[in-house]
Amino acid sequence: MSLVNLKINNKDVSVQEGVSILQAAKKLDIKIPTLCYLECQEVKGNCRICIVELKNRNKIVASCSTPVYEGMEVLTNTKKVRAIRKTILELMLANHPKDCLTCIRNGNCELQTLAYEYNIRKIPFERTQHSLPIDNTNPAIIRDPNKCIKCGRCVEVCHKVQNMGIINFANRSHEYTVTTPFGKTLDQTNCLLCGQCTTVCPVGAIYEKEDVDRVWNAIYNPELHVVVQTAPAVRVSLGEEFGYEPGTIVTGQLASVLRKLGFNKVFDTNFSADLTIMEEASELIERIKSKGPLPLMTSCSPGWINYIEKVEPSLIPHISSCKSPQQMFGAIAKTYYCKKVNIDPSKVFVVSVMPCTAKKYECTREEMKSSGFKDVDAVITTRELARMIKELGIDLKDVDCEDFDSPLGESSGAGAIFGATGGVMEAALRTAYEVLTETELKDLDFTEVRGMDGIKETSVTLNGLELKAAVVNGIKNVQPIIKKIKDGTCDYHFVEVMCCPGGCIGGGGQPIGGSEIKQKRLEAIYREDKNKKIRKSHENPEIQKLYNEFLIKPLGEKSHKLLHTKYKKI
């Protein structure tokens, strides 16, 4: 494509033909405000906040949707432009609640930021806000339509990334709105509770259901022994909430700050990720030998399980019976750990710090109490943990590094990469290869299943069998594989599915950030793996000890009772 030469605020710039004014301005580091625009999404042109003036043409255009042309002259901050932007903001605010101080997005709201930048102190328009019911019907996500600015970001992520269409535009004119089909509550729909809508909403219209108060109450309850587990993706994202560069690994600070919050023991979900691999790799081997339902499909992502149970229940026989690492940890904490430290399991309160909103739902499932007690008592997201830390006035940068507690705090590099798309697959192949062939796997890095691509493939030869595997992130991308399974044309033996783009590093409970930030988190996850002395789940000494002392063997009677489950059509 040819280059186009233009001026923006009297500065010369050359860009590719077809580029928008907004993109050209970014090349000059000229800021143009946006609300509906999001770099990883399609251009919408809904909000018009990004308007600019075309010099000598007396024309106002949306910079996000207007392509450049040769000789174009653009002005981004004329009196007329600023006045129109201010009017647009005032109209939005006339239809917006005035509860910024108590809003979950206070201090991190794009609308609030623009109102501050444009010095809006009063609203000249009649208040048009209506009191609409807040959807608080499920364990994971709250939807507040009163705060919706109709930008369309949530609609796109639900349609284009997850292909679910749970959130849509409806009606016209002044009744134009964003809603669910027929105005149903989220629990009445096929919502996966993945929370991707919460990561793109610029205001507080969709957000995670908070468990912070429940966790504080447990910590301050002297009758309870409160233990916490933290997922692999949290340690490469929490730092962003405290000014660290994206992709900074804060594992040591994380362990330390959790103790400062008052948890009795600080454990690592990476430990139970290793445990998951012991069971899931064994399940894969068993299915291959017995010619069981193949491909075996992973079960670690609760959003993916929601999809199977609600939309594709015929595939349930292909789903691994393994609980997720979160739930395995809870089952072991309420049994093995309690016996080790001689504590009544009814007095143990298990808290999970997860990058995922759907984990809040997962821990409430009726079957997730195989020990006789609820596996996990409360789930908080990475964002919620950050709020708890700030509530105590702690800056993560001032915290010394510490280790996790034993015996549920030791983990391998294989456990760490669970946080990235392809990580479960790679970890399982490391163990399945060595268990089945009884030889050492020389190259542990299955780089072909790494990265942000929607579908990735790999293969490995196991005792003469070419084991074919696929890795999928984002529900939309798994649908072609599902079609092949139904058609009988799928030749994969193992398929990993993560509901969220990038896997857990892009989960619905993570600090809000674009694709570049997710890529940096991915890279950090693999650095964490590389830095580990042990990089295979079956070589984790604490896992070996757990089997020797308690579980006996993978897929054994006790393992099946505590670590496996069944799924059903909803």
C-alpha positions in Angstrom: 0.0 0.0 0.0 1.2 3.5 -0.7 2.0 6.2 1.8 -0.3 9.1 2.5 1.1 12.5 3.7 -0.9 14.7 6.0 -0.7 17.2 8.8 -2.1 16.9 12.3 -1.9 20.0 14.4 0.5 21.4 11.8 2.9 18.4 12.2 3.8 16.3 9.1 3.2 12.6 9.2 3.3 9.8 6.6 1.1 6.7 7.2 -0.2 3.8 5.2 -3.2 4.4 3.0 -6.4 3.3 4.8 -5.2 4.2 8.3 -7.6 6.2 10.4 -6.9 9.8 11.7 -6.8 8.3 15.2 -4.0 5.9 14.3 -2.1 8.5 12.4 -2.3 10.8 15.5 -0.9 8.1 17.7 2.2 8.0 15.5 2.8 11.6 16.4 2.0 10.9 20.1 -1.0 13.3 19.8 -3.7 12.2 22.2 -7.3 12.1 21.0 -9.9 11.0 23.6 -11.9 7.8 23.0 -14.5 5.8 24.8 -16.1 3.3 22.4 -12.8 2.7 20.6 -10.6 -0.2 21.8 -7.5 -1.2 20.0 -8.3 -4.9 19.9 -11.8 -4.4 18.7 -13.5 -3.2 15.5 -14.1 0.5 15.0 -17.6 1.5 16.1 -17.9 5.3 16.0 -20.6 5.2 18.6 -19.5 7.8 21.2 -18.1 10.6 18.9 -15.7 11.7 21.7 -12.8 11.3 19.2 -14.1 14.0 16.9 -11.5 16.3 15.1 -11.8 19.2 12.7 -10.7 19.1 9.1 -8.9 22.3 8.4 -10.2 24.5 5.6 -13.2 22.3 5.2 -15.2 23.3 8.2 -16.0 19.7 8.8 -16.1 17.7 12.1 -15.5 13.9 11.8 -14.9 10.9 14.1 -11.2 10.2 14.0 -11.6 6.5 14.8 -13.6 5.8 11.6 -12.3 8.4 9.1 -9.4 7.3 6.9 -6.6 9.7 6.0 -6.1 11.1 2.5 -3.3 12.9 0.7 -2.9 16.4 1.9 -5.4 16.2 4.7 -5.0 18.7 7.5 -6.4 17.8 10.9 -6.9 19.9 14.0 -7.6 17.9 17.2 -8.1 20.6 19.8 -9.9 23.6 18.3 -12.4 25.6 20.3 -15.2 24.0 18.3 -13.9 20.5 18.8 -13.5 20.9 22.6 -16.9 22.4 22.9 -18.6 19.5 21.1 -16.6 16.9 23.1 -17.7 18.7 26.3 -21.3 18.7 25.3 -21.1 15.0 24.5 -19.7 14.3 27.9 -22.3 16.4 29.6 -25.1 14.6 27.8 -23.6 11.2 28.9 -23.3 12.5 32.5 -26.9 13.7 32.5 -27.9 10.0 32.1 -25.3 8.7 34.5 -25.5 8.0 38.3 -23.6 10.5 40.6 -22.0 7.8 42.8 -18.4 8.0 41.7 -17.0 7.9 45.2 -18.7 4.5 45.9 -18.4 3.1 42.3 -16.1 0.1 41.9 -14.3 1.9 39.0 -13.7 5.1 41.0 -10.2 6.3 40.0 -10.1 3.8 37.1 -13.1 5.0 35.0 -12.6 6.3 31.5 -15.7 8.5 31.7 -14.6 9.9 35.0 -11.1 10.7 33.6 -12.5 12.5 30.6 -14.9 14.5 32.8 -11.9 15.6 34.9 -9.8 16.4 31.8 -12.6 18.5 30.2 -13.2 20.4 33.5 -16.8 19.5 33.8 -18.2 20.9 37.0 -21.9 21.1 36.3 -24.4 19.4 34.0 -26.5 22.0 32.0 -29.0 19.4 30.8 -32.0 18.0 32.6 -31.2 14.8 34.4 -32.6 11.9 32.4 -31.3 9.0 34.4 -33.8 6.2 35.3 -33.4 3.8 38.1 -33.1 0.4 36.4 -32.8 -2.9 38.3 -29.2 -4.1 38.9 -28.6 -7.8 37.8 -27.1 -9.5 40.9 -28.5 -12.9 40.1 -25.3 -15.0 39.7 -22.2 -15.7 41.8 -19.7 -14.0 39.5 -20.8 -10.9 37.7 -23.0 -7.8 38.5 -24.5 -5.8 35.7 -25.6 -2.3 36.4 -27.5 -0.9 33.3 -27.7 2.6 35.0 -24.0 3.1 34.3 -24.0 1.8 30.7 -22.8 4.4 28.2 -23.8 2.2 25.2 -20.2 2.1 23.8 -20.7 -1.5 22.6 -17.4 -2.9 23.8 -19.1 -5.7 25.9 -21.4 -6.5 23.0 -18.4 -7.1 20.7 -16.4 -9.2 23.1 -19.4 -11.4 23.8 -20.2 -11.8 20.1 -16.8 -11.7 18.4 -14.6 -13.4 21.0 -16.9 -15.8 22.7 -19.5 -16.0 20.0 -22.2 -16.2 22.7 -24.4 -13.1 22.0 -25.6 -12.8 25.6 -25.3 -9.0 25.6 -26.8 -7.2 22.6 -28.1 -3.8 21.4 -31.8 -3.3 21.5 -34.4 -0.7 20.5 -34.0 2.6 18.8 -33.8 6.4 19.4 -34.0 7.3 23.1 -34.8 3.7 24.0 -31.6 2.4 22.4 -29.9 0.2 25.0 -27.5 -2.6 25.8 -29.3 -5.6 27.3 -29.6 -9.4 27.4 -32.1 -11.4 25.1 -35.6 -10.4 26.2 -34.2 -8.5 29.2 -33.4 -11.7 31.0 -31.1 -11.8 34.0 -27.6 -13.3 33.4 -28.5 -16.5 35.3 -31.4 -17.1 33.0 -29.1 -17.0 29.9 -26.2 -19.1 28.6 -23.7 -16.6 30.0 -20.4 -18.3 30.6 -19.5 -15.9 33.5 -16.1 -15.5 31.9 -16.0 -11.8 32.7 -14.5 -10.7 29.5 -17.2 -8.0 29.4 -15.8 -6.6 32.7 -12.4 -6.2 31.2 -13.6 -4.0 28.3 -16.3 -1.9 30.0 -14.9 1.6 30.3 -17.2 2.4 33.3 -18.8 0.4 36.2 -21.6 -1.1 34.2 -20.3 -4.7 34.4 -18.0 -5.9 37.2 -17.1 -8.8 39.4 -19.2 -9.7 42.4 -17.0 -8.8 45.4 -16.1 -11.3 48.1 -13.7 -9.0 49.9 -15.9 -8.5 53.0 -16.4 -12.2 53.4 -12.7 -12.8 53.2 -11.9 -10.0 55.8 -14.6 -11.4 58.1 -13.0 -14.9 57.9 -9.5 -13.5 58.5 -10.7 -11.6 61.6 -12.6 -14.6 62.9 -10.4 -16.3 65.6 -12.3 -19.5 65.2 -11.2 -20.0 61.7 -7.8 -21.1 60.2 -7.8 -19.2 56.9 -5.5 -20.4 54.1 -5.1 -18.8 50.7 -4.0 -20.2 47.3 -2.9 -17.9 44.5 -3.1 -18.8 40.8 -0.1 -18.7 38.4 -1.4 -15.8 36.4 -1.8 -13.5 39.4 1.9 -13.2 40.0 2.5 -11.8 36.6 -0.3 -9.2 36.7 -0.8 -8.0 40.3 2.2 -5.7 39.9 0.3 -3.6 37.3 -2.0 -2.4 40.0 1.0 -0.9 41.9 2.8 0.7 39.0 5.0 -2.2 37.9 5.7 -2.7 34.2 3.3 -5.3 32.7 5.0 -8.7 32.8 6.8 -8.1 36.1 6.9 -11.2 38.2 6.0 -10.5 41.8 5.8 -14.0 43.2 7.9 -13.3 46.3 6.1 -10.0 47.1 2.7 -11.8 46.6 3.5 -14.5 49.2 4.7 -11.8 51.6 1.8 -9.4 51.2 -0.8 -12.2 51.7 0.8 -12.9 55.1 0.5 -9.2 55.9 -3.2 -9.3 55.1 -3.6 -11.9 57.9 -3.9 -15.3 56.2 -2.7 -18.1 58.5 -1.0 -20.0 55.6 -0.1 -18.9 52.1 -0.1 -21.6 49.5 0.3 -21.9 45.8 -2.2 -23.0 43.2 0.8 -24.1 41.1 1.1 -27.0 43.6 -2.4 -28.2 42.7 -1.7 -27.5 39.0 1.1 -30.1 39.3 -1.5 -32.4 41.0 -3.9 -31.8 38.1 -1.3 -32.8 35.6 -0.6 -36.1 37.5 -4.3 -37.0 37.2 -5.0 -35.5 33.8 -1.8 -37.0 32.1 -2.7 -40.4 33.6 -6.3 -40.0 32.3 -5.0 -39.2 28.8 -2.7 -42.3 28.9 -5.6 -44.5 30.1 -7.9 -43.3 27.4 -5.4 -43.9 24.7 -4.7 -47.4 26.0 -8.4 -48.3 26.5 -9.6 -46.4 23.3 -11.8 -44.3 25.5 -13.6 -41.1 24.2 -11.0 -39.1 22.3 -10.0 -36.3 22.1 -9.7 -35.8 25.8 -10.6 -32.2 26.5 -9.4 -30.2 29.5 -11.6 -29.1 32.3 -9.6 -26.4 34.1 -11.5 -23.5 32.7 -14.9 -23.1 34.4 -16.1 -20.8 31.6 -15.4 -23.6 29.1 -17.2 -26.1 31.3 -20.2 -23.8 31.4 -20.2 -23.7 27.6 -20.2 -27.5 27.4 -22.9 -28.0 30.0 -25.2 -25.2 28.5 -24.5 -25.4 24.8 -22.7 -28.6 23.8 -23.6 -31.3 26.4 -23.1 -34.1 23.8 -19.4 -33.5 24.3 -19.4 -34.2 28.1 -17.9 -37.7 27.6 -14.8 -36.0 26.0 -14.3 -33.7 29.0 -11.6 -34.7 31.6 -13.1 -35.7 34.9 -10.3 -33.8 36.7 -11.3 -30.9 38.9 -9.6 -27.7 38.2 -6.4 -26.9 40.2 -8.5 -24.5 42.4 -10.9 -27.2 43.4 -8.2 -29.9 43.8 -6.4 -27.6 46.2 -9.5 -27.1 48.3 -10.1 -30.9 48.5 -6.5 -31.5 49.6 -6.5 -28.6 52.0 -9.6 -30.0 53.8 -8.2 -33.5 54.0 -4.5 -34.1 53.7 -3.4 -30.7 55.0 -5.9 -30.9 58.0 -4.5 -34.3 58.9 -0.9 -33.0 58.7 -1.5 -30.1 61.0 -4.3 -31.7 63.1 -7.0 -29.1 62.4 -10.7 -29.8 62.1 -11.6 -29.2 58.5 -14.7 -27.4 59.5 -12.5 -24.7 60.9 -10.5 -24.3 57.7 -11.6 -21.5 55.4 -10.0 -21.7 51.9 -9.6 -18.5 49.9 -8.6 -18.5 46.2 -7.0 -15.5 44.5 -7.9 -16.1 40.8 -7.6 -14.2 37.5 -11.1 -15.5 36.6 -14.6 -14.4 37.5 -16.1 -17.8 36.6 -14.1 -19.3 39.4 -16.5 -17.6 41.8 -19.2 -19.7 40.3 -17.1 -22.9 40.1 -16.6 -23.0 43.9 -20.4 -22.9 44.5 -21.1 -26.0 42.4 -23.0 -28.6 44.4 -20.5 -31.4 43.6 -17.4 -29.4 44.7 -17.4 -30.8 48.3 -16.2 -34.4 47.9 -14.3 -34.2 51.2 -17.5 -33.6 53.0 -16.8 -29.9 53.1 -16.9 -27.2 50.5 -13.6 -27.3 48.6 -13.2 -23.6 48.3 -15.0 -21.1 50.5 -14.4 -17.8 48.8 -12.8 -16.6 45.5 -11.4 -13.1 45.0 -10.0 -11.8 41.7 -6.6 -10.2 41.1 -8.4 -6.8 41.1 -10.1 -7.6 44.4 -6.8 -8.6 46.0 -5.2 -5.3 44.9 -8.1 -3.4 46.6 -7.5 -5.4 49.8 -3.8 -4.5 49.8 -4.5 -0.9 49.2 -7.1 -0.9 51.9 -4.3 -1.6 54.4 -2.2 1.1 52.9 0.4 -1.3 51.6 2.5 -0.6 48.5 3.7 -3.8 46.9 7.0 -2.2 46.0 7.7 -1.8 49.7 7.2 -5.5 50.5 10.1 -8.0 50.9 10.0 -11.3 49.0 9.1 -14.4 50.8 8.4 -18.1 50.0 5.1 -19.9 50.0 4.3 -22.2 53.0 4.7 -26.0 52.9 3.4 -28.6 52.1 1.1 -27.1 49.5 3.4 -24.4 48.3 6.1 -26.3 46.3 5.5 -26.3 42.6 7.2 -27.0 39.2 7.6 -24.8 36.2 4.9 -27.0 34.6 2.5 -25.7 37.3 3.4 -22.1 36.5 2.6 -22.3 32.8 -1.0 -23.2 33.6 -1.6 -19.4 33.5 -0.9 -19.2 29.8 -2.9 -20.6 26.9 -1.1 -23.9 25.9 0.3 -24.3 29.4 -1.9 -27.2 30.5 -1.1 -29.0 27.3 2.6 -28.4 27.5 2.7 -29.5 31.2 0.7 -32.6 30.5 2.9 -33.6 27.5 6.0 -33.3 29.7 4.6 -35.8 32.2 2.7 -38.1 29.8 5.8 -38.5 27.6 8.1 -39.6 30.5 5.5 -41.7 32.3 4.5 -43.6 29.1 8.0 -43.9 27.5 10.0 -44.2 30.7 12.6 -42.0 29.0 13.6 -38.4 29.7 12.1 -35.7 27.5 15.0 -33.7 26.2 13.2 -30.6 25.0 10.6 -29.4 27.5 9.5 -26.4 25.5 6.6 -27.0 23.2 6.9 -23.5 21.7 4.4 -24.3 18.9 1.5 -24.2 21.4 2.6 -20.8 22.9 1.4 -17.4 22.0 -2.0 -15.6 21.5 -3.2 -17.4 18.3 -6.7 -18.7 18.7 -5.8 -22.3 17.6 -2.4 -24.0 17.8 -1.3 -27.5 17.2 1.5 -29.8 18.2 2.4 -33.5 18.1 4.7 -35.8 20.0 5.6 -39.5 19.4 4.8 -41.8 22.4 5.9 -45.4 22.0 5.2 -45.3 18.3 2.0 -43.3 18.6 1.9 -39.8 17.1 -0.1 -38.0 19.7 -1.8 -35.0 18.1 -2.9 -32.1 20.3 -4.6 -28.7 19.9 -4.7 -25.6 22.0 -7.6 -23.2 21.9 -8.3 -19.9 23.6 -11.6 -18.0 23.2 -14.8 -20.0 22.9 -15.4 -18.9 19.3 -12.2 -20.7 18.2 -13.2 -24.1 19.7 -16.3 -24.4 17.6 -14.6 -25.7 14.4 -13.0 -28.5 16.5 -16.4 -29.3 18.1 -17.8 -29.7 14.6 -15.1 -32.1 13.6 -15.7 -34.2 16.8 -19.4 -34.4 15.9 -18.6 -35.3 12.3 -16.1 -38.0 13.4 -13.3 -36.3 11.5 -11.2 -35.0 14.5 -7.8 -36.7 14.7 -6.7 -34.9 17.9 -6.0 -37.0 21.0 -5.9 -34.1 23.4 -7.4 -30.6 23.2 -6.8 -27.8 25.7 -9.5 -25.1 25.8 -9.3 -21.9 27.8 -12.3 -19.7 27.7 -10.4 -16.4 27.9 -8.1 -14.9 25.2 -4.5 -15.7 26.1 -5.7 -18.1 28.8 -5.8 -17.2 32.5 -3.4 -14.2 32.0 -6.3 -12.6 30.1 -9.0 -13.7 32.6 -12.0 -11.7 33.5 -10.7 -10.8 36.9 -7.3 -9.5 35.8 -6.2 -5.8 35.8 -7.6 -4.2 32.7 -5.2 -4.1 29.8 -4.9 -4.7 26.1 -3.3 -7.4 23.9 0.2 -6.0 24.3 -0.1 -6.3 28.1 -1.4 -9.8 27.8 1.6 -10.8 25.6 4.0 -9.5 28.3 2.2 -11.5 30.9 2.6 -14.6 28.7 6.3 -14.0 28.4 6.6 -13.6 32.2 4.8 -16.9 32.8 7.4 -18.7 30.7 10.2 -16.9 32.5 8.8 -18.2 35.7 8.9 -21.7 34.3 12.5 -21.3 33.1 13.6 -20.0 36.5 12.3 -23.2 38.3 14.7 -25.9 39.3 12.0 -28.5 38.7 10.0 -28.1 35.5 7.9 -31.3 35.4 4.9 -32.0 37.6 5.8 -35.6 38.4 9.2 -34.5 39.8 7.7 -32.1 42.4 8.8 -33.7 45.7 5.7 -32.5 47.6 3.5 -34.1 45.0 5.4 -37.3 45.3 5.0 -37.1 49.1 1.3 -36.5 48.7 0.8 -39.7 46.7 3.1 -41.7 49.0 1.4 -40.6 52.2 -2.2 -40.1 51.1 -3.4 -40.5 47.6 -1.5 -43.7 46.8 -1.6 -43.3 43.0 -3.1 -41.2 40.2 -6.6 -42.3 39.2 -6.8 -44.4 42.4 -9.8 -44.7 44.6 -9.0 -41.8 46.9 -7.9 -39.6 43.9 -11.2 -40.3 42.1 -13.2 -39.4 45.2 -11.4 -36.1 46.0 -9.9 -34.9 42.7 -12.4 -35.9 40.0 -16.0 -35.0 39.3 -18.8 -35.3 36.7 -20.5 -32.8 34.5 -24.1 -32.7 33.3 -26.4 -30.9 30.9 -27.8 -27.6 32.3 
